[in-house]
Amino acid sequence: MENKTLEQRENVIAGIAGAFLFSLAGAVVYFLLYLLGVIAALSGLVGVVCAIKGYSIFAKKESTKGVIIASVIAFLVIVLAWFFCLSYDIYADYKSAFEAGEIDFMLTFSESVRLAPEILEIPEFAKAYFGDLAIGLLFCLIGSGSYIVAKIKNAKNQTVNTPV
């Protein structure tokens, strides 16, 4: 019997799905830390580590391309988490105003999600929330940067050392 090592084909579409699903862990961490009033690199690191792992499991291969794709997806999911934090703030503000008798209606969370883009058109809110997003993404980059670089080097080494 011939001893051949078959190169595992990378399933990029499945990898993207895996990266998205696994990066949701980072979004949950981001949201929970946001509720505590903390923006931390931890959420970015969790998101990127999980996204890269999800990509490699679903794609059945770890590659430089996969690490980059997974990292981009993790950052996009952090942006999605930020948007839900904004929506939650809108919901909580309306709830507080309603309970205090300042307004006579309540918003549902889904109505708050739909209202969020309009809130971002108000310059004071946009400046504050986009500032939070910039800081959050910067911390995510700091928290995950060395991990991403190490994974890219590892993926390149695997490609170079793979027998043909």
N, C-alpha and C positions, 0 to 999 in steps of 0.2 A: 504494500500500500504506500502510495506517495504521500509524503508529509508536506502539505502545502498550507500556508497560513492564508486564509481568505480575508481580504480586506472588508471590514464591515462597512456597508454603505450608510451614509449619513442621511437620515430622513429629516430634512430641514423643516417641513411643514409640521410634522409631529413634534419636532424639537421646539418650535415656536409655541405650539399649544402647551407643551410641558413647561416651558419657561414662564409663560403667562400664568398658568395655574399655580406653579410653585412660588412665583414672585408675589402672589397675593398675601403670603405670610408677612412679607415686608410691609405691605400696605396696612395690614392689621396692626403690626407693631407701630408704624407711623401714626395711625389713628389713635391708638391707645396712649402713646406718648404725648400726642397733641392734646388729648383730653386732660393729661396731667400737667400741661403747660410746658412741655419739654420738646425741643426739636433736637434729635440726636442722630449721630452717625450710625448708631446701632440699627436703625430701621433700614437704612440704605445697605448696610452690610448684610443683614438678614435677607433683604430682598434680592440682592445680587447673588449671594451664596445659593439661595433656594432656586433662583431662576437658572443659574448655571447647572445646578444638579438636575432640575427638571428638564432642561434642554438635553443634557447628556443621557438621561434615562429614556426619554421619549425618542430622541434622534438615534439612540443606540451608538453614539460616538461623541467624544469630546474633541472639538477642533477650535482653532483660533476664530474662525467664522462664527461658530456656535457661542463662544464666550462673548464675542462682541454683540451678537444678536441678543443673547440673554441679558447682557448688561443694559442695552438700550431698552429692552422690554421692562426690566426692573425699574429703570428711571421713569419710564412712561407710567408704570403702575404707581410709582410714588406721586407723580403728578395727579393721577386719578384719586389717590388717597387724599392729597391736599384739597382737591375739589370737593370731596365728600366732607372734609373737615370744615370747609367754608359753608357748605350746605347745612351741616350740623349746627354751626354757629348761628346761621339764619333761623333755623328751626328753634334753637334754644332761646334766642332773643325774642322771637314772637311768642313763645310759650311763656316766658317771664313777663312780657308786657301784657299778655292775656290774663295771667294769674293775678297781676297787680291791678287789673281793671283799666289799664291804659288803652287797650284796644278791645273790641268786642268780637273778634274772630281769631281762630287758630289756623295755622298752616300745618298741613301734613308734611312729613319728611320729603315725599316726592314733589310736593309743591315747592319746597325749599330748594330742591335740586334744580327745578326749572327756573326758579327765581335767581339763582346764583350768578348766571352770566349778566343779568341786569344790574345786580349789586356791584359787579366788577366794572361797570361803566361809570360808577361814582368815583372820581379821582382819589378821594381820601381812603376809601375801602380798597381800591385797586392797588394803591401804593403800599398799604399795610400788608395785604394778602400776597401780592406778588413779591414783596420783600421777604415774607415768611417762606414762600416757595423757593426763592433764590437761596436763602440760608439753608433750607432743608436739603436742596439738591447739592449745595456745596458740601454740607456735612455728609451726605450720602456718597459723594465722590471721594471725600477724604476717608471715610470709613471703608469704602470698598475698593479704592484705587489700587492698593498694594495687592489685594486678593485677585483683582482682575489681571494685573500685570503678571503675577505668579501663575495664574491659570493659562494665560496666553503662552508664556514660556514653556509650561508643562505640555500644552497641546502641540507646540512646535517641536519639542523634543520627542514626543511620541510619533509625530509624522516622520521625523528624520530617522528615528530608530526602528521604524516599522519594517520588518522583512518583506521583501517582494517576492 
